[in-house]
Every structure is written in structure tokens, then in C-alpha cells.
Amino acid sequence: MRSPRLTMFDARLVFFAGLPILHFRIWTVLLFVVALVVFWLIERAGYRLPSALRALRSSLAGSARPAMPRSFYRPAVSTAFEGHPLLPQPRVKAAAKTMAEKVDQSTKARRKPKRSRSKTDSAEPSAFPAE
């Protein structure tokens, strides 16, 4: 698990060393020198390059780590295009019932249903006599 080395630097510096060899300009030489200094500073801090990149990434990401995956986040709502026939409609959960509606439903469930009257039970006499 040791990292490859070229003398006292990380071997990944070869990519920067090839730049001034293939395209010799002042800016390529300066880029190589800057890369040398950055790699040296990383080594002086006690990091390897992958560890330094992970440390940089975690410092940029911040300390907040959400407990749920990003796919469970609530979707953003755009009111400018709501109801457009060509765009997919957002999935909306049904609104929670109020306490009064819940009480009404529970009292209706406890009541005995009324017996519905059929046509034969009607109070009006039939036009045809019973046989």
C-alpha cells in the first residue's frame, strides 16, 4: 500500500513533468514548479495525495451528513409550470385529515345504518291489486 515515488516526490508528478518536455513554454515550467511545491507541501503535512484529496473534499462538503438518501428529499415545487399538459405532474401526498373529520368518521361508523325502504315497502298503495 505504499505510494510510488520518484526520488523524494510522489510518482504522479510525472504527468506535470511531461508538460514542459512536450511543450516548452514559461507557463508550463511554472505549472511544473507549482505542482512540485504543492506535492512537497502535501508531503510535509504528512498526507499522501489521495488522502489530501479526500481531506479537501470533506472540508468542502461540510460537516452535515443527512441521515436519508437524496432520493427521499421532498421535490422542489415550481409554481410557474404547474398544470402544464406536456410536463409530468408532481406526485402530491393526500393532505392529512383534520381532527374534526376524523371524529365525524368515527361517529358515523358507530351509528347503526338506517334500513332503506324498498319499492314494495312504500306507503303508497300499488296501482295493481295483489293477487
Helices and strands as residue ranges (DSSP letters): E 5-6, E 9-10, G 11-13, H 14-22, H 26-44, H 49-61, G 70-72, H 99-110, G 119-121
